[in-house]
Amino acid sequence: MEEQAKHAAIAFGLELLELDRLELCGERYLHSGGDRAYWRHGTEETSVIVGGARQRVRRPRVRGKKGEAELPSLTKLRDQDLLDEEMKETRLLGVSTRNYSEAIEGYKGKFGDSKSSVSRAFERVSKKDLDAINHSGLSEYSFIGLVLDGLEIKGRTVIAAVGVKHELEKIPVGLIEGSSENSRIVTDLLQNLLERGFMLHCERLLCVLDGSKALSKAVRDVFGNAVLIQRCWLHMLRNLEGYLPEEKHRELHHRVNRMMNLDRYKDAKEELKKLRDWLRQTSEQAANSLDEAGEELLTLHKLGIPLALRKILDSTNIIESLFSVVRQKLHNVKNWNSRNPNRKMQWIASAILHHKKKMRKLRGMKHCDALIRALGLKVDQHKISA
């Protein structure tokens, strides 16, 4: 049954080609004198894309006064982009280049599914994915938030930027290779966003960052007074753990969680002071590390954002959950040796866009209006000048 269905798919493709020829040439044996624009010209062997590989078929030919006429359906049936996308989807599902042919087993006479063909196809389409993330226009959106984090993937550090629209939809807007401790790299990433039409929905933009000083400097340099920084409390917690003995970790977690779950800014600020005093009794360095983050840990508290939405936006989990998916997609890739220096970045971009179709809006939509009011309503939305 499967084999007959596949033959039916090929037969349907050939029927489309015959319909194209019928439209151009009219019915067979119908003579219309010397005014004919096109006429039948036999058949020739060609290939069409079926089931993730090329299949040899004999296609009808049409000639015109200016030579061979193009059949519109044939162009679509031979679309290399379609084949590349199918190969990419299969690769991201964990099928290796070596096993790709077996994964689409069933078409006799298929070709173009060799290991090298699949690899080249993935290179082509993943480059387009990286370009889509880093160069597509953003002017059709308006953002209330921007989450930035630097993560290590397969031995290389990548800084990712995810925009949060006013409907709490997440959009990957930028990828750049380099350390999050390098403010120049981060500034380049942010300037690129502005050049592509990055627009604020409110008077101010909420930026959720890890503990990097370079990230803070870059967003202030680019957005100036229009930015409010929320420091990721999970990054801060991990930093503090490094200064404290293990037996103190449980108490640390308890104190930090209690502070972050308080509703009122005044109460959270008082708890922050108690945490600092407690840390100072054990480690001066831990207390200094907390001071470095300071009240940027409580930015959302200060804005009066309800806990349900605050728990979503007070850490960089938006990006970290995305990169956990990327790591799963990249787990089966064994050979990273390539003349293409952007190969890993392209893999990351393809994995992100593959997952984007499953990305949901952030929870807490019923509190979004409160966040928009706190960030400042805009009468006329305007693009920040790059």
C-alpha positions as CSV (number, residue, x, y, z in Angstrom):
1,M,0.0,0.0,0.0
2,E,2.8,2.4,0.9
3,E,4.7,1.6,-2.4
4,Q,1.5,2.2,-4.4
5,A,0.9,5.5,-2.6
6,K,4.4,6.7,-3.5
7,H,4.0,5.7,-7.1
8,A,0.7,7.6,-7.0
9,A,2.5,10.7,-5.8
10,I,4.9,10.5,-8.8
11,A,2.1,9.9,-11.2
12,F,0.2,12.9,-9.8
13,G,3.4,15.1,-10.4
14,L,3.5,13.9,-14.0
15,E,-0.2,14.6,-14.4
16,L,0.5,18.2,-13.3
17,L,3.2,18.5,-16.0
18,E,0.7,17.2,-18.6
19,L,-1.8,19.8,-17.5
20,D,0.8,22.5,-18.0
21,R,1.5,21.2,-21.5
22,L,-2.2,21.0,-22.3
23,E,-2.6,24.6,-21.2
24,L,0.2,25.8,-23.5
25,C,-0.3,23.5,-26.5
26,G,-4.0,22.7,-26.4
27,E,-5.4,19.2,-27.1
28,R,-3.2,16.7,-28.9
29,Y,-3.6,16.6,-32.7
30,L,-5.5,19.9,-32.6
31,H,-4.1,22.0,-35.5
32,S,-4.4,25.8,-35.4
33,G,-2.3,26.7,-38.4
34,G,1.0,28.6,-38.2
35,D,-0.2,30.8,-35.4
36,R,0.6,28.3,-32.6
37,A,2.8,29.8,-29.8
38,Y,3.8,26.4,-28.4
39,W,3.8,22.8,-29.6
40,R,4.6,19.3,-28.1
41,H,8.2,18.2,-28.4
42,G,8.3,14.7,-27.0
43,T,9.8,13.8,-23.6
44,E,13.1,13.6,-21.8
45,E,14.5,12.3,-18.6
46,T,14.6,14.6,-15.6
47,S,14.2,14.5,-11.9
48,V,11.6,15.6,-9.4
49,I,11.7,15.8,-5.6
50,V,9.5,13.2,-3.9
51,G,9.7,12.0,-0.3
52,G,13.0,13.8,0.6
53,A,15.0,12.6,-2.5
54,R,15.2,13.0,-6.2
55,Q,13.3,10.6,-8.4
56,R,14.0,10.0,-12.1
57,V,11.0,10.5,-14.4
58,R,10.3,11.3,-18.1
59,R,8.8,14.7,-18.4
60,P,6.9,16.2,-21.3
61,R,8.6,18.8,-23.4
62,V,7.1,21.9,-24.9
63,R,8.8,24.1,-27.6
64,G,8.0,27.7,-28.5
65,K,9.2,30.1,-31.1
66,K,11.9,31.2,-28.8
67,G,13.0,27.7,-27.8
68,E,12.2,25.4,-24.9
69,A,9.2,26.5,-22.8
70,E,9.3,26.2,-19.0
71,L,6.6,24.1,-17.3
72,P,5.6,25.9,-14.1
73,S,4.8,22.7,-12.2
74,L,8.3,21.3,-13.1
75,T,10.0,24.3,-11.4
76,K,8.1,23.6,-8.2
77,L,8.6,19.9,-8.3
78,R,12.4,20.4,-8.7
79,D,12.6,23.2,-6.1
80,Q,16.0,22.7,-4.3
81,D,14.8,24.7,-1.3
82,L,12.0,22.2,-0.7
83,L,14.5,19.3,-0.7
84,D,16.9,21.2,1.5
85,E,14.1,21.9,4.0
86,E,13.0,18.3,4.1
87,M,16.6,17.1,4.7
88,K,17.1,19.7,7.4
89,E,13.9,18.6,9.2
90,T,15.1,15.0,9.1
91,R,18.6,15.9,10.4
92,L,17.1,18.0,13.3
93,L,15.0,15.0,14.3
94,G,18.2,13.1,15.0
95,V,18.8,11.2,11.7
96,S,22.5,11.2,10.7
97,T,23.7,11.9,7.2
98,R,24.8,8.2,7.0
99,N,21.3,7.0,7.8
100,Y,19.3,9.5,5.8
101,S,18.7,7.3,2.9
102,E,17.3,4.5,5.1
103,A,15.0,7.0,6.8
104,I,13.3,7.7,3.5
105,E,13.5,4.1,2.3
106,G,10.8,3.0,-0.2
107,Y,11.4,4.8,-3.4
108,K,13.1,2.7,-6.0
109,G,15.5,4.6,-8.2
110,K,15.8,7.6,-5.8
111,F,19.1,9.5,-5.8
112,G,20.6,12.7,-4.4
113,D,20.3,11.3,-0.8
114,S,23.9,10.5,-0.2
115,K,25.8,11.5,2.9
116,S,27.5,14.4,1.2
117,S,24.3,15.6,-0.5
118,V,22.5,15.8,2.8
119,S,25.4,17.6,4.4
120,R,25.5,20.2,1.6
121,A,21.8,20.7,1.7
122,F,21.9,21.3,5.5
123,E,24.7,23.8,5.0
124,R,22.6,25.8,2.5
125,V,19.4,25.9,4.5
126,S,21.1,26.5,7.9
127,K,22.9,29.5,6.5
128,K,19.5,30.9,5.5
129,D,18.2,30.2,9.1
130,L,21.1,32.2,10.6
131,D,20.5,35.0,8.2
132,A,16.8,35.0,9.1
133,I,17.5,35.4,12.8
134,N,20.2,38.1,12.4
135,H,19.0,40.0,9.3
136,S,15.2,39.8,9.0
137,G,13.3,43.0,9.6
138,L,11.8,43.8,13.0
139,S,9.8,46.9,12.2
140,E,6.5,45.0,12.2
141,Y,6.8,44.2,15.9
142,S,6.9,46.2,19.1
143,F,8.7,45.0,22.1
144,I,8.3,45.4,25.9
145,G,11.2,43.2,26.8
146,L,14.6,41.9,25.7
147,V,16.3,38.9,27.3
148,L,20.1,38.5,26.8
149,D,22.3,35.6,27.9
150,G,25.6,34.1,27.0
151,L,25.7,30.3,26.8
152,E,28.4,27.8,25.8
153,I,27.3,25.3,23.1
154,K,29.8,22.7,21.9
155,G,32.8,24.6,23.1
156,R,31.8,28.0,21.7
157,T,30.2,30.8,23.5
158,V,27.1,32.3,21.9
159,I,25.1,35.4,23.0
160,A,21.5,35.1,22.3
161,A,18.8,37.8,22.3
162,V,15.1,37.0,22.6
163,G,12.5,39.8,22.2
164,V,9.3,39.8,24.2
165,K,6.4,41.4,22.3
166,H,3.6,43.2,24.0
167,E,1.4,40.1,23.7
168,L,4.1,38.2,25.6
169,E,5.1,36.3,22.4
170,K,8.8,35.3,22.3
171,I,10.9,36.0,19.1
172,P,14.6,35.1,18.7
173,V,16.0,38.3,17.3
174,G,19.8,37.8,17.4
175,L,22.8,35.5,17.7
176,I,26.4,36.4,17.9
177,E,29.5,34.5,18.8
178,G,31.6,35.8,21.6
179,S,31.9,36.3,25.3
180,S,29.2,38.1,27.3
181,E,32.1,39.8,29.1
182,N,32.9,41.7,25.9
183,S,30.7,44.8,25.8
184,R,31.7,45.6,22.2
185,I,30.3,42.3,20.9
186,V,27.0,42.9,22.8
187,T,26.8,46.5,21.5
188,D,27.2,45.2,17.9
189,L,24.3,42.8,18.5
190,L,22.1,45.5,19.9
191,Q,23.0,48.0,17.2
192,N,22.1,45.4,14.6
193,L,18.6,45.1,16.2
194,L,18.1,48.9,15.9
195,E,19.2,48.9,12.3
196,R,16.6,46.2,11.6
197,G,13.8,48.3,13.1
198,F,13.6,47.2,16.7
199,M,10.8,49.2,18.2
200,L,9.7,49.8,21.8
201,H,6.1,49.3,22.6
202,C,6.5,51.4,25.8
203,E,8.5,54.4,26.9
204,R,11.0,52.0,28.5
205,L,12.3,48.6,27.7
206,L,12.7,45.8,30.3
207,C,16.1,44.0,29.8
208,V,16.6,40.7,31.6
209,L,20.3,40.0,32.0
210,D,22.7,37.6,33.7
211,G,25.3,39.0,36.0
212,S,27.6,40.2,33.2
213,K,28.8,43.8,33.6
214,A,29.4,44.0,29.8
215,L,25.7,43.2,29.1
216,S,24.6,46.0,31.5
217,K,27.0,48.5,30.0
218,A,26.0,47.6,26.4
219,V,22.2,47.9,26.9
220,R,22.7,51.3,28.7
221,D,25.0,52.5,26.0
222,V,22.5,51.6,23.3
223,F,19.2,52.3,24.9
224,G,20.2,54.9,27.5
225,N,17.5,56.0,29.9
226,A,14.9,54.0,28.0
227,V,16.2,50.7,29.6
228,L,15.2,49.1,32.9
229,I,17.5,46.2,34.0
230,Q,16.2,43.1,35.8
231,R,19.1,40.9,36.9
232,C,18.6,37.2,36.7
233,W,18.3,36.0,40.3
234,L,19.2,32.4,39.3
235,H,22.6,33.5,38.0
236,M,23.1,35.5,41.2
237,L,22.2,32.5,43.3
238,R,24.7,30.3,41.4
239,N,27.4,33.0,41.9
240,L,26.7,33.2,45.6
241,E,26.9,29.4,46.0
242,G,30.5,29.5,44.7
243,Y,31.5,31.7,47.7
244,L,29.7,29.7,50.4
245,P,30.4,26.3,51.9
246,E,28.0,23.6,50.8
247,E,26.3,23.4,54.2
248,K,25.1,27.0,53.7
249,H,23.5,26.4,50.4
250,R,20.1,25.3,51.7
251,E,19.8,28.4,53.9
252,L,20.9,30.5,50.9
253,H,18.2,29.0,48.7
254,H,15.6,29.6,51.4
255,R,16.4,33.2,51.9
256,V,16.7,34.1,48.1
257,N,13.4,32.3,47.3
258,R,11.6,34.1,50.2
259,M,12.9,37.5,48.9
260,M,11.9,36.9,45.3
261,N,8.4,35.6,46.3
262,L,7.5,38.6,48.4
263,D,4.8,40.8,46.8
264,R,5.7,44.3,48.1
265,Y,8.9,46.0,47.0
266,K,9.4,47.4,50.5
267,D,9.4,43.9,52.0
268,A,11.7,42.5,49.3
269,K,14.1,45.3,49.8
270,E,14.2,44.6,53.6
271,E,14.8,40.9,52.9
272,L,17.6,41.9,50.5
273,K,19.3,43.8,53.3
274,K,18.9,40.8,55.7
275,L,20.4,38.5,53.0
276,R,23.4,40.8,52.7
277,D,24.0,40.9,56.4
278,W,23.8,37.1,56.6
279,L,26.2,36.7,53.8
280,R,28.7,39.1,55.3
281,Q,28.9,36.8,58.4
282,T,30.3,34.0,56.2
283,S,31.9,35.6,53.1
284,E,32.7,39.2,52.4
285,Q,33.1,38.3,48.7
286,A,29.6,36.8,48.6
287,A,28.2,40.0,50.2
288,N,30.1,42.1,47.6
289,S,28.8,40.0,44.8
290,L,25.2,40.6,46.0
291,D,25.9,44.3,46.3
292,E,27.0,44.3,42.6
293,A,23.6,43.1,41.6
294,G,21.9,45.3,44.2
295,E,18.3,46.4,43.7
296,E,18.3,45.4,40.0
297,L,17.2,42.0,41.4
298,L,14.0,43.8,42.5
299,T,13.2,45.9,39.4
300,L,10.0,44.0,38.8
301,H,9.1,44.3,42.5
302,K,9.6,48.1,42.2
303,L,7.3,48.2,39.1
304,G,4.6,46.5,41.1
305,I,4.3,43.5,38.8
306,P,2.2,40.6,40.2
307,L,4.1,37.4,41.1
308,A,2.5,35.3,38.3
309,L,4.2,37.4,35.7
310,R,7.2,38.4,37.7
311,K,8.3,34.7,38.0
312,I,8.4,34.5,34.2
313,L,10.5,37.7,33.7
314,D,12.9,37.8,36.7
315,S,15.3,35.3,35.2
316,T,16.9,34.3,31.8
317,N,15.0,31.0,31.8
318,I,13.3,32.1,28.5
319,I,16.7,31.7,26.8
320,E,18.0,28.8,28.9
321,S,15.0,26.7,28.1
322,L,15.4,27.4,24.4
323,F,19.1,26.4,24.5
324,S,18.2,23.2,26.3
325,V,16.2,22.3,23.2
326,V,19.2,23.3,21.0
327,R,21.5,21.0,23.0
328,Q,19.2,18.1,22.4
329,K,19.2,18.8,18.7
330,L,23.0,19.1,18.6
331,H,23.6,16.0,20.7
332,N,23.9,13.6,17.9
333,V,26.3,15.7,15.8
334,K,29.7,14.1,16.2
335,N,31.9,15.7,13.5
336,W,32.3,19.5,13.8
337,N,35.3,19.7,11.6
338,S,34.5,22.0,8.7
339,R,35.9,24.7,6.6
340,N,32.8,26.7,7.4
341,P,33.6,28.7,10.5
342,N,29.9,29.4,11.1
343,R,28.8,25.8,11.1
344,K,27.9,25.7,14.8
345,M,26.2,29.0,14.6
346,Q,24.1,27.8,11.7
347,W,23.2,24.6,13.5
348,I,22.1,26.6,16.5
349,A,20.0,28.9,14.3
350,S,18.3,26.0,12.5
351,A,17.6,24.3,15.9
352,I,16.1,27.5,17.2
353,L,13.8,28.1,14.2
354,H,12.8,24.4,14.2
355,H,11.6,24.8,17.8
356,K,10.1,28.3,17.2
357,K,7.0,26.6,15.8
358,K,6.4,25.1,19.2
359,M,7.2,28.2,21.3
360,R,4.3,29.3,23.3
361,K,3.5,32.8,24.7
362,L,4.7,33.5,28.2
363,R,2.2,32.9,31.0
364,G,0.7,35.8,32.9
365,M,-1.0,37.5,30.0
366,K,-3.7,38.9,32.3
367,H,-1.1,40.9,34.1
368,C,0.6,42.2,31.0
369,D,-1.4,45.5,31.0
370,A,0.1,46.2,34.4
371,L,3.6,45.8,33.0
372,I,2.9,48.0,30.0
373,R,1.6,50.8,32.3
374,A,4.6,50.5,34.6
375,L,7.0,50.7,31.6
376,G,5.1,53.8,30.4
377,L,2.4,54.1,27.7
378,K,3.4,55.6,24.4
379,V,1.1,57.8,22.4
380,D,3.0,57.4,19.2
381,Q,5.3,54.3,18.8
382,H,8.5,55.3,17.2
383,K,11.7,53.5,16.2
384,I,14.8,54.3,18.2
385,S,17.3,55.8,15.9
386,A,20.3,53.6,15.3
